[in-house]
Amino acid sequence: MEDDREPAAERGLSGVDLSRPSIARVYDYLLGGKDNFTADRAVGDKIKSALPEVHLGVRAQRQVLRRAIRHLVGEAGIRQLVDIGSGLPTAGNVHEVAREIAPETRVVYVDNDPIVLAHARALLAGSVGVSVLDSDLLDPGRLLGDPVLRAEIDFDRPIGLLLCGIVHYVSDEEDPAGIIARLVAALPSGSHVFLHHLVEAGTPGEKAAEAAMRQGMGRGFFRTPEQVGSFLAGLDLIEPGLVRVPDWRPDGSEDSAEEHPVLRLAVAAVGRKP
Ligand SMILES: C[S@@+](CC[C@H](N)C(=O)[O-])C[C@H]1O[C@@H](n2cnc3c(N)ncnc32)[C@H](O)[C@@H]1O
């Protein structure tokens, strides 16, 4: 297939290997975005052929992220968010949703994908109280010590930590529970953690989709809801607990997991640090 995008070098992104699919760009493709290349679309097409309704799954992921932000900012009163694995800018970015409720909300976006970082920096240039950090979830020590994070976020006031659609890219060997525990330990009491994670549900196509992710991006781990729940150990889960994505504080705009099995493939929860 012809690539309709300019070469990355022309866009100031020399050094990015576009023949290697990226998690962020495959997700962008599944969301119907334009920031993706041939290699990303090839992986996305394999996922689509395994799960023809995957577009509903990624849409539900964006929707639950919005509901979680509205809860954190609107109900829990949190005014600072750290979004790890923020992804390519798309409709309803975290700072936009938060600032509709509380314009003073500070947001730090964290990602390790150079194209995500370039787009986010371009979009956010000049936005006061919104920062973009090049850091890696797999190295929480470096992230927590980052001078930009420390300057932007007050670790004496509750923080909203967003882990939406990222922890299922961390392998068991990389110790997702330990990484999250390390981050949570640094948060003050009253902080909230939002987690969205892919799960096994015994639905048609899910094994093939997981295989396409692993083969294409080297990562993608569907876990059991119990394993995902264990990542939030020590936090008080707010109602309704860890549930399928459409069931987490629905606002009436969700598709039904009964009608669309793809929506059984992810769970969401918010835990509050006591
Ligand atoms: C599927 S996207 C999710 C985007 C957004 N959070 C959402 O739910 O709509 C996952 C993002 O996590 C980023 N990511 C994956 N592994 C990461 C890591 N170890 N450290 C930082 N970012 C990572 C990818 O680059 C990508 O932008």
The ligand as a Gaussian input file, in Angstrom:
#p B3LYP/6-31G(d) Opt

LIG

0 1
 C       -3.136000       2.426000      23.494000
 S       -2.394000       3.987000      23.786000
 C       -3.514000       4.653000      24.989000
 C       -3.680000       6.152000      24.885000
 C       -4.618000       6.777000      25.936000
 N       -4.132000       6.565000      27.280000
 C       -6.004000       6.213000      25.821000
 O       -6.363000       5.331000      26.603000
 O       -6.760000       6.623000      24.935000
 C       -1.007000       3.503000      24.818000
 C        0.073000       4.578000      24.941000
 O        1.026000       4.151000      25.907000
 C        2.317000       4.484000      25.438000
 N        3.252000       3.564000      26.091000
 C        3.351000       2.225000      25.931000
 N        4.290000       1.723000      26.731000
 C        4.820000       2.774000      27.404000
 C        5.840000       2.901000      28.388000
 N        6.497000       1.838000      28.826000
 N        6.108000       4.122000      28.892000
 C        5.427000       5.218000      28.439000
 N        4.455000       5.155000      27.512000
 C        4.162000       3.957000      27.001000
 C        2.256000       4.318000      23.947000
 O        3.257000       5.051000      23.274000
 C        0.851000       4.838000      23.666000
 O        0.885000       6.206000      23.392000

